[in-house]
Amino acid sequence: MTVPIIPPLRKIIHLDMDAFYASVEQRDFPELRGKPLVVGGDPSGRGVVAAASYEIRPFGVRSAMSCYEAHKRCPDAVFVRPRFEVYRAVSADIRAIMLSLTPHVEPLSLDEAYLDVTGLDVHKGSATLMANWLRAQILEQTGLTASAGVSFNKMLAKIASDLNKPNGTAIIAPADAEDFISSLPIERFHGIGKATAKRLHAMGISTGADLRRTPAPVLVNEFGKRGQFYHDIANGRDERPVKSKRQHKSVGSETTFRDNLSGDDDLRAQIYAQNDDAFNQLHSKQLTAYTITLKIKYADFSQITRSHTLSTAFNSAESAHFWLDKLFADIPRQLPIRLVGVTYSSLTPIAQILPQLNLFD
């Protein structure tokens, strides 16, 4: 006997931009429109696919695939390098539109976010109308399309946002949730990855209905605390709130080179460039950092990191150069280098340290 799904009275929207990086490139460069487009590395194989336009997806090209594989699947693909500073600026514009509707916005990345619109009386109090208004405003102000999912919890809203892509809205209403979850393959549940799905299949669990019928103690015995979460989501329970203020643990930037580098001057210039980008992100988020980490990936794909922590926060990108030079000098150099990255951590909001800085003024 299963327990009927009785959802809490929440209205959650999951907003997801359609092929965000690729769509920005096609918006800004009309000659790319209608072309099978990859944003990422290059067809010789350097790097991975950061975004794939809808024109190239029928070839099986997806994000995180190697660029070499993408080119093999679609020899006519057009490859462009990502412009993250542009994507961040567009993302900020989209975030402002969301915040004009509600302060309860939880960004997941540059191109997706949750919104809790419970209790809002605009747009007749309808979360569906709110989602469509958001999509229309984004299209009008940025020229880009978005898809939205509407439901009574985060899990179902996220699944729904993928149902009518691109440029659509989907709703999973409380009355439809039980049947929808029952028919859903376990691979579609947020939080169930390939390895977990394989173990569930070995237990004879393939759908949401199978997962719901499995007693919680059995799942907990197999998966620990995650087992209770799997049981809950199979019953439509996801109590995670929309967190409007996410705590950043680190901020960083990295790049993969078209050709492996060996020269100190070239590598140092690339390290400084990534440092500038990482520090600019810190500044835009109103954060300061006490720890800096240098990441190096070699031609054989092995990698190494070196870190240093200060007693006072880094106050500019240039203030990190001395320590980056010291960390770089500590890196073994037997092989050419294919990637460098710089990450700041031990973060503190700038507002928290300003009183300390002004203490003796």
C-alpha positions in Angstrom: 0.0 0.0 0.0 1.4 3.4 -1.0 0.9 6.6 0.8 -0.8 9.2 -1.5 1.2 12.2 -2.4 0.1 15.3 -0.3 2.3 18.2 -1.4 3.1 21.2 0.7 1.5 24.4 -0.4 4.4 25.8 -2.3 4.8 27.3 -5.8 8.3 26.7 -7.3 9.6 27.7 -10.7 12.7 26.3 -12.2 13.9 28.6 -15.0 16.5 27.2 -17.4 18.0 29.1 -20.3 18.0 27.3 -23.7 21.5 26.4 -24.8 22.6 29.5 -23.0 26.2 30.1 -24.2 25.5 28.9 -27.7 22.3 31.1 -27.9 24.3 34.2 -26.8 26.8 33.5 -29.6 24.1 33.1 -32.2 22.4 36.3 -31.0 25.6 38.3 -31.1 26.9 36.8 -34.4 24.1 36.4 -36.9 26.3 34.3 -39.2 26.2 31.5 -36.6 22.4 31.3 -36.5 21.1 28.0 -37.8 24.6 26.4 -37.7 25.6 23.4 -35.7 27.6 25.3 -33.0 29.9 24.2 -30.3 31.1 26.6 -27.6 34.2 25.2 -25.9 37.5 24.1 -27.3 38.4 23.4 -30.9 38.0 20.5 -33.3 41.6 19.3 -32.8 40.4 17.9 -29.5 41.4 20.6 -27.0 38.9 21.1 -24.2 35.3 20.0 -23.8 31.9 21.2 -25.1 30.7 24.0 -22.8 27.4 24.4 -24.8 25.9 22.8 -27.9 23.3 24.6 -30.0 20.1 22.8 -30.8 21.2 22.4 -34.4 24.0 20.1 -33.4 22.2 18.0 -30.8 20.6 15.6 -33.3 24.2 14.4 -33.9 24.4 13.4 -30.2 26.7 16.3 -29.2 26.2 17.3 -25.6 27.8 19.5 -22.9 30.9 18.0 -21.3 31.7 15.8 -24.3 35.2 16.2 -25.7 35.5 18.5 -28.6 37.3 15.8 -30.5 34.3 13.5 -30.1 31.9 16.4 -31.1 33.8 17.1 -34.3 33.9 13.3 -35.1 30.1 13.2 -34.7 29.5 16.4 -36.7 32.4 17.3 -39.0 30.5 20.5 -40.1 30.3 21.8 -36.6 31.4 25.4 -36.0 33.6 25.8 -32.9 33.9 29.1 -31.0 35.7 30.0 -27.8 33.6 30.9 -24.8 33.2 34.5 -23.7 32.5 34.1 -20.0 32.5 37.8 -19.3 29.6 38.2 -21.7 27.7 35.3 -20.3 28.1 36.6 -16.8 26.8 40.0 -17.9 23.8 38.5 -19.6 23.2 36.3 -16.6 23.1 39.3 -14.3 20.5 40.9 -16.5 18.4 37.8 -16.3 18.8 37.6 -12.6 17.6 41.2 -12.3 14.4 40.2 -14.1 13.8 37.3 -11.7 14.5 39.5 -8.7 11.9 42.0 -10.0 9.3 39.3 -9.4 10.5 37.9 -6.1 13.6 38.1 -3.8 13.4 34.4 -3.3 15.8 33.4 -6.1 18.4 30.6 -5.8 20.8 30.6 -8.7 22.3 27.2 -9.6 24.6 28.5 -12.4 24.7 31.3 -14.9 21.8 29.8 -16.8 19.4 28.4 -14.3 17.7 29.2 -11.0 14.9 28.3 -8.7 12.2 30.9 -7.7 9.8 30.5 -4.8 6.7 32.5 -5.8 4.4 31.1 -3.0 2.0 33.8 -1.8 2.6 36.3 -4.6 -0.6 37.9 -5.8 0.7 39.3 -9.1 -0.4 37.6 -12.4 -3.5 36.4 -10.6 -1.3 34.4 -8.2 -0.6 31.9 -10.9 2.9 30.4 -10.9 2.4 29.4 -14.5 1.5 33.0 -15.6 4.5 34.2 -13.6 6.8 31.7 -15.4 5.5 32.8 -18.8 5.9 36.5 -17.8 9.6 35.8 -16.9 10.2 34.0 -20.2 8.6 36.9 -22.1 10.6 39.5 -20.3 13.9 37.6 -20.8 13.1 37.3 -24.5 12.2 41.0 -24.8 15.2 42.3 -22.8 18.0 39.9 -23.9 16.8 38.3 -27.2 17.2 34.8 -25.6 14.7 32.1 -24.9 14.2 30.2 -21.6 12.2 27.2 -20.5 10.4 26.9 -17.2 9.1 24.2 -15.0 6.3 24.8 -12.4 5.5 22.5 -9.5 5.2 22.3 -5.7 8.8 21.4 -5.0 12.3 21.8 -6.4 12.7 18.3 -7.8 9.5 18.3 -9.8 10.0 21.9 -11.0 13.5 21.0 -12.3 12.2 17.9 -14.1 9.3 19.9 -15.6 11.6 22.6 -17.1 13.1 20.0 -19.4 9.7 18.7 -20.7 8.9 21.4 -23.2 12.4 22.6 -24.2 13.2 24.8 -25.9 11.2 27.9 -25.2 8.3 26.3 -23.3 6.7 26.0 -19.9 5.6 22.7 -18.3 3.5 22.2 -15.1 3.4 19.2 -12.8 0.3 19.9 -10.7 -0.3 18.1 -7.3 -3.1 16.1 -8.8 -0.8 14.8 -11.6 2.3 14.2 -9.5 1.7 10.6 -8.4 1.1 9.3 -11.9 3.9 11.3 -13.3 6.5 10.1 -10.8 5.3 6.5 -11.1 6.1 6.5 -14.8 9.4 8.3 -14.5 12.6 6.4 -15.2 14.8 6.5 -12.2 17.6 8.1 -14.3 15.4 11.2 -14.6 15.2 11.8 -10.8 17.4 14.7 -9.7 20.2 13.3 -7.5 20.2 9.8 -9.0 23.4 9.5 -11.2 24.5 6.7 -13.4 26.2 4.7 -10.7 23.2 4.8 -8.4 20.8 4.0 -11.2 22.9 0.9 -12.0 22.6 -0.3 -8.4 18.9 0.4 -8.3 18.4 -1.5 -11.5 20.2 -4.4 -9.9 17.6 -4.2 -7.1 14.8 -4.5 -9.7 14.0 -0.7 -9.5 13.5 1.0 -12.8 10.7 3.5 -12.4 9.4 5.9 -9.8 6.6 3.3 -9.0 9.3 0.7 -8.3 11.2 3.1 -6.1 8.0 4.1 -4.2 7.2 0.4 -3.5 10.6 -0.2 -2.0 10.5 0.2 1.8 12.7 3.1 3.1 14.7 0.8 5.4 15.8 -1.2 2.4 17.0 1.9 0.6 18.7 3.3 3.7 20.5 -0.1 4.2 21.8 0.1 0.6 22.5 3.8 0.2 22.7 5.3 3.7 21.1 8.6 4.3 20.6 9.1 0.6 18.3 6.1 0.6 15.7 8.1 2.7 16.0 11.0 0.1 15.3 8.5 -2.7 12.3 7.2 -0.9 11.0 10.8 -0.3 11.3 12.0 -3.8 9.6 8.8 -5.1 6.7 9.9 -2.9 6.8 13.5 -4.2 8.4 14.9 -1.0 11.2 17.4 -1.4 11.3 19.9 1.5 14.4 21.7 0.3 13.7 25.5 0.5 14.7 28.0 -2.2 17.8 29.6 -0.7 18.1 33.1 -1.9 21.6 33.6 -0.5 24.1 30.9 -1.5 27.3 30.7 0.4 30.3 30.6 -2.0 33.1 28.3 -0.9 35.4 29.2 -3.7 35.7 31.3 -6.8 38.0 30.5 -9.7 38.8 30.5 -13.4 40.8 28.1 -15.6 41.6 27.6 -19.3 42.7 24.7 -21.5 45.3 25.7 -24.1 45.0 25.1 -27.8 48.6 23.8 -27.8 50.6 22.6 -24.7 52.8 25.3 -23.2 56.3 25.0 -21.8 57.7 28.5 -21.7 57.7 30.3 -18.3 56.7 33.7 -19.7 53.7 32.3 -21.7 52.5 30.3 -18.7 52.9 33.1 -16.3 50.8 35.4 -18.6 48.1 32.8 -18.8 48.1 32.4 -15.0 47.8 36.1 -14.5 44.9 36.2 -17.0 43.0 33.5 -15.0 43.8 35.3 -11.8 42.3 38.6 -13.2 39.1 36.7 -14.1 38.9 35.0 -10.8 39.5 38.2 -8.8 36.9 40.1 -10.9 34.4 37.4 -10.0 35.3 37.9 -6.3 34.8 41.7 -6.7 31.4 41.3 -8.4 30.2 39.0 -5.7 31.3 41.5 -3.0 33.7 38.8 -1.5 37.3 38.8 -0.4 39.6 35.8 0.0 42.5 34.7 2.1 43.6 31.6 0.2 44.8 31.3 -3.4 45.3 28.0 -5.3 47.2 27.4 -8.5 46.0 24.4 -10.6 48.2 22.8 -13.3 47.2 20.0 -15.7 50.0 18.4 -17.7 50.0 17.0 -21.2 49.4 13.5 -19.8 46.2 14.8 -18.0 47.8 14.4 -14.6 47.3 17.5 -12.4 48.7 19.2 -9.3 47.6 22.1 -7.1 49.5 24.4 -4.8 47.9 26.8 -2.3 48.9 29.6 0.1 46.9 31.3 2.8 47.5 34.9 4.0 46.6 36.4 7.4 45.1 39.4 5.5 42.8 39.3 2.5 44.0 39.8 -1.1 43.0 43.4 -1.9 43.7 43.3 -5.7 44.5 40.9 -8.5 48.0 42.2 -8.6 48.5 41.5 -4.9 48.3 37.8 -5.7 51.0 37.8 -8.4 53.9 37.4 -5.9 52.3 34.3 -4.4 51.3 32.9 -7.8 54.9 33.2 -8.8 56.1 31.4 -5.7 53.4 28.6 -6.2 54.4 28.3 -9.9 58.0 27.9 -9.0 57.0 25.0 -6.8 55.3 23.1 -9.6 57.3 20.2 -11.2 58.1 20.9 -14.9 58.9 17.6 -16.5 56.0 17.8 -18.9 54.3 20.5 -21.0 51.2 22.0 -19.5 47.7 22.0 -21.1 45.7 23.8 -18.4 46.1 26.4 -15.7 43.6 27.6 -13.2 43.5 30.0 -10.2 41.0 29.7 -7.4 40.3 31.9 -4.4 38.9 30.4 -1.2 38.5 31.1 2.6 36.0 33.7 1.5 34.4 36.5 3.5 31.9 39.2 2.5 33.7 42.5 2.1 31.1 44.1 4.3 32.2 42.0 7.2 35.8 43.2 7.1 35.2 46.9 6.3 34.8 47.7 10.0 38.1 46.1 10.7 39.8 48.0 7.9 38.4 51.3 9.2 39.0 50.6 12.9 41.9 53.0 13.2 40.8 55.7 10.8 
